[in-house]
Amino acid sequence: MPSRDPKAGRDGLPDSPSSPSLAAGSSSPAPPVVALIGLLGMLIGEQVVPPIKRMLAGEPVTATWFQSECMPKITGTPPATLLADRSEAMPAQGKTLDSH
């Protein structure tokens, strides 16, 4: 009789990832920190193309331009111009739109 793989299911095939017996005792293929570092690398890598396009067009790549165009996409914060537009559109604190 052939030896049976201890990781195999009842049918002789390895358990599926959704199997409770495998999910309970298995660990992630990469620790969360490694996964987050990889995602950050992807975000930064996406921002390599805009400065190259700008340089090829003969336009300067300045720290101010990078801060306003690329950093919001890397950090997920809205650009400063969007924040300024929002603050102008909102009524002052304590004032209401109703004149009643």
FITORBA-586278 format. One record per residue: x, y, z of N, C-alpha, C in turn; residue in one letter. Coordinates in steps of 0.001 Angstrom, whole numbers, plus 524288, in hexadecimal, padded with zeros to 5 digits. Last residue first. Layout:
# residues N
XYZXYZXYZA...
This chain:
# residues 100
781869429081F2777D1294306822C077EE1943C582833H788C694075817DF788B4945D9819CE78446946BF81D99S790D7935488171A78B9593772817B478BF893D02819D1D79B129328C817E97994F93458812D2793D5936B681318L7A1B59375B8233D79E739339A8207D79CD7935E981B4CT7AD7C9382982A6F7A9A293A9E826FF7A691936618243FK7B442931A482F997B0B7934D5832C17AC92937A182F80G7BE2E9327E8262F7BC1492FB382AAD7B8C09336382DFFQ7BA81936288192D7BDA4936FA81DE87BB069345182285A7B77492C5280F9C7B65493122812797B9B29316F81767P7BFF892783805A17BD249269380A837BC1692BC180D42M7C60292AF87FD6D7C0A39297D7FC517BD70928AD80146A7CFC292C72801B77CCF9931037FFB07C73192FC67FED9E7D28692242804097D1EC925F48085F7CF0E92ADE80692S7D32F91DD77F9FB7CF3F91BFA7FDAE7CE5791FEC8020ER7DBB89231A7F5C37D6959239B7F3517D241921F37F70AD7E39791F847FC627E256925127FC527DCEE925F47F9F2A7E3BB914E47F9AD7E274916657FF0A7E0E091C277FF4CL7E700915A67EF637E1D5913847F0837E01C914FF7F604L7F105919767F0D27ED3691CAC7EDF37E7B191AC47EEEFT7F6039113A7F5E97F5169161C7F8C07F10E9197C7F5F5A7F019904A27F3447F3BD908E07F2127F23590DE47F4EBP7ECFE8FB777FD927EB738FEB27F9177EF78902FF7F81DP7F5088F04A800257F2BA8F534801DC7F1298F8667FD1ET7FA688E79C7FD2D7F4BD8E7347FD6C7F2178EC1A7FF6BG8050F8E7127FB6D803358E723800DD7FD4F8E6978015CT805BB8E6CE7F07D8089F8E3097F3A5806468E2A37F915I7FF9B8EF077ED4A7FE5C8E9D57EB4E8011E8E5977EE74K804788F79D7F21F7FF128F63A7F3827FD898F0BE7F1B1P80E988F73E7ECEC80DFF8F5C97F26D808568F4A67F3F4M80D208FB0C7E27980E378F5857E39280D2C8F3F37E93CC80A3F905E17E2598081E902217DE99808BD8FC6E7E03BE80F1D90B917EA6D8099D90C8F7E93380733908607E5B2S81948907907EADD8161F907CC7EFA28104E908687EE5BQ81C8A909357E09B81C2D903E47E2A2818AE903B17E770F81C6A9143F7E06581914911417DCDB8185090BBD7DEE9W823FF916367E81C81EA6918377E8BA81AE0915307E542T82CD8911D97E3C482AD590F9E7E89A825319115E7E97EA82B6D910C37D5AE82D029136C7DA7F82AAC910A87DF3AT82EE490EB47C9CE82CC190B7F7CE0C82ECD90DE57D315V82BBF916737BE8E82EE79155E7C33182BFA911F37C720P829A5910EE7B1CD827BF913FD7B63A82AFD912AB7BB0AE82BD890AB47A97482F0D90F577AA2582D41912D67AE93G827129016F7A87882455905D57A6168276590AEA7A6B0A82D888FB547AE8682DAD8FA8F7A8DC82AF28FEFD7A5F4L82A408FEC97B86E82F978FFE47B69E830058FF597B0B5M820108FAD77B88B820E4900747B8FC82659901F47B705R821E68F01F7B83681EF98F2A47B3F681FED8F87D7B3ECK827198EF517C1D5829DF8EDFC7BCFA8271A8F0747B856I81F438F2127C90D823ED8F5647C877826FA8F4427C371P8179D8E9897C6C2816868EF177C5CE81B648F2987C58AP81D1D8DFA57C99381BD78E1067C42881AC18E6E57C372V81DC88DE8D7D427822AB8DF327D1428218A8E1377CBC4V814E88DC127D96F816258E19B7D8E681B658E2907D648Q814878D17D7DA82810E18D3E47D6D1812398D9977D5CFE81BA88CFFF7E2A481D1E8CE907DD508198C8D0E27D936G815AB8D2C67EB4081A1C8D6167E9C181BAC8D4F97E41DI80E8C8CA737EB2480CB58CFE07EADB8110D8D3857E911L815518C1DB7EC2D8121A8C25F7E7798102D8C7FC7E6D7M819678C3CC7F61781CE28C3C27F188819E88C44E7EC71G8106E8C2537FBEB812D48C7877FBBD8168B8C7EA7F717L80F308B78D7FA5980B398BB367F85E80D628C0BE7F805L8182F8B3EF7FF9B817758B2EF7FA05813808B6977F799G815E08B6FF809A981A7A8B9438071F81A168B87580135I80D3B8B08380B6580C8E8B63380B4F8112F8B8EE808B6L812178A6A180B2780E078A7E78075780D428ADCE806F3A818A38A77A813C581AF38A6AE80E95816FF8A81D80A5AV811298A84F81B95814E28AC9981ABD8174B8AC2F8154EV80BD289E9981B4F8092B8A377819C580CEB8A7FB818B2P813CD8945C8157F811EA8975081A0980F7389C788184BP80F2688BA480BF18128C8901780D208106A892E1811EDA808618834D80C6A80D4A882A48098D8111E8872480A82P80342880EF8194C8034188405814858086B8832F811AAS801D8873A681DC6803428792681E768034287BD381922S7F89586A2A822577FC4F86C4981E9B7FD85871F881FCBS7F0DA865C8828727F646864D6829DD7FA3E8674682635G7E757868F8824447E84D869B1829D87EE118692482B2BA7E77786602819D57E78A86B9381B287E8EA86C72820E1A7E6AE85B2681A287EB7085D92818337EBD186340819E9L7DCD08597381E607E150856E3820C87E6678596581F00S7D5EC85F16817E17D6DD860DF81D397DBAE85E6881FA9P7D9368624880AEC7D83685E1380EA57D97585FE68142DS7DC2E86938803CC7D79F86AA7806E97D64E8667C80AF3S7E4708649C7FE887E593868E0802297E0F086A5E8058DP7E2078568E7FEDC7E1A785BA67FC547E2D585FEA80053S7EB1284C20801547E68F84F46802D67E6AA8547D7FFFCD7EFC5843B37F70F7F0B2847897FB397EBC284AAC7FC54P7E911837657F54E7EB1D83C477F3387EC1F8400F7F7B7L7E42B82F367FA1E7E99B82E767F8A77EC1D8334A7F65EG7DA76831277FDEE7DAC082F0D7F8A67E05882E417F6C6D7DC2E8359F8079E7D9FA83054807647DA8082DDD80205R7E87583C87805747E31B83C0D8074C7E1408366A806D1G7F5C383CC4809A57F1C683BB1805BE7EC6E83B208084DA7FD5483D68810BF7FAC18424F80F587F6438417F80B85K801A883387811747FE9083574815DA7FBAD83A8A814A8P8009F82ACE807178028D82FFC8088B7FF418320E80D0CD8027181D468094A7FEC7821928085D8012D826B280A3AR8093C8136680268808C4816DD806F48056181B8D80584S802998089F7FC52805E580D497FC1B80507810AD800EBP803537FB61800008000080000800008037F804DB80000M
